[in-house]
Amino acid sequence: MVLIQSTIHRKTKKIINQTHMTQIITLILGIIIGYTIAKYQKGSQPKKQKLNQKAQERKEQREENLQKVVEYLNEKGRASNNDVEKLLGVADSTASTYLQELE
């Protein structure tokens, strides 16, 4: 009887130790995964803000360029694609886009 109880006690203790080890490993993995996710999210915020800022800057530059073209048109009465290219220092296709938007 004592031998059976001793064997049961050892097996129970072994199972408890295995359960604790599994919990510890799970905890460690959870910490590592959580840290990695937090680090990734923290690193992506400045990138998003930088992209949004650049988009806003492009929008503002576009508005300024359109305003320059309008002022040029008011002053000269007309503007060719080449005029807009020289005025703004932009590519031919960009100048065409500005003129099309203002038609």
N, C-alpha and C positions, 0 to 999 in steps of 0.2 A: 504494500500500500504506500509506504513512504517512497519507494522507488518510483512508483507511478506518479505520485504527487510531485516529486523532484523533477521528473521528466516533463511533466505538464508545465511546471513552473519555468523550466529552462526554455521550453518551446514558446511559452507565452512571453517570456522576457525577450526572446529572439524576435518574435513578431513585433513586439512593442518597439524594439530598437530599430527594426527595419522600417516601421511606420514613421518613427521620428526622423530617420535618415531621409526618407522620401519627402517628408514635409520640409526638412531643411533644404534639400536640393530644389524643391519646388519654390521655396521662398527665395533662394539665391537666383534662380532663373527668372523669377518675377521681377526682382530688383534690377537685374541686368537688362531685361526687355523694357521695363519702365524707363530706365535711365536712357536707353538708346532712343526710344520714342520721344522722350522729352527733349533730348539733345537735337534730334532731327527737326522737331517742330520749332524749337527756339531758333535754329539756324535758318529755317525757311522764312521766318517773319521779316527779317531785314531784306531778304531778296524780293519778297512781295512788295514791300514798301518802296524799294528802289525801282522796281518795275513800274509801280503806280506813279512814282515821281517822274520817271522818264516819259511815261505816256502823257502826263499832265504838261510837261515841258514841250513835248512835240505839239500838243494841241494848242498851247499858247503861241508857239512859234508860227504855227499854221495861221492862226487868227491874225497875228502881226503881219505876216506876209500878205494875207488877203487885204488887210487894211492898207498896206503900201500900194497894192495894185489899184485899189479903189481911189486912193489919193492921186496916183499917177493918171488914172483915167479922167478924173475930174480936172486935172491940170492940162493934160494933152488932148483929151477928147477921144482918144483911141489908143489901143496898145496891141502890138503884135506879140506872137509867141516869143520871138527873139528879144523884144523889149522887156518882157517879164523875166526871161532867163537872165539878162544882164542886170536888171534892177535887183533881183533877189539872189542871184548867184545859185540858181537851181538848175536841175536837169530839164531837158526839153519836155519830157513826159510830165514832170511836175508843173511846169509852166502851163502846159496844155490843160492839166486838171484844174488849176486855179482859174484859168479863163473860162472853162466850161462851167465851173461853179458860179461864176459871176454873171453868166448869160441870163 
